[in-house]
Amino acid sequence: MKLVHFHEAEIRVRYVETDQMGIVYHANYFAWMEVGRIEYCRAAGLRYRDLEANEGILLSVVEVGARYSAPARYDDLVIVKTWVREAKLRMVVFEYEIRNAETNQALVTGFTKHVFLGRDFKPRKLPEQYRSMFRTD
């Protein structure tokens, strides 16, 4: 595992992600945050599915938040910047900034808070070998 300060993922807005007004439906930003989170982990040398399959560790979302500043529209290219804001042995908080790739305009900022769970859905400590990736205390 390696320490990643942040990761940026590009997403092209699909027509299906827009509403009748031609702007991205608000809930789709949470799906893009998931893309950012998964790609952040991949850049750090960890695939989510390996953590689940090999270690039996699940990342359960327990809290989310978003602040919308400007809309994204069909066919816009957006950047999802992801980093770890806070991490403990049993939880991690990811922070996100979503912006228009062509204009650099900030669109959405947000966060997701996750608890590490075992296959029995009870809280677990993150295994030692992954702690540096999340900078846990």
Secondary structure, 3 states (H helix, E strand, C coil): CCCCCCEEEEEECCHHHECCCCEECCCHHHHHHHHHHHHHHHHCCCCHHHHHHHHCCEEEEEEEEEEECCCCECCCEEEEEEEEEEECCCEEEEEEEEEECCCCCEEEEEEEEEEEECCCCCECCCCHHHHHHHCCC
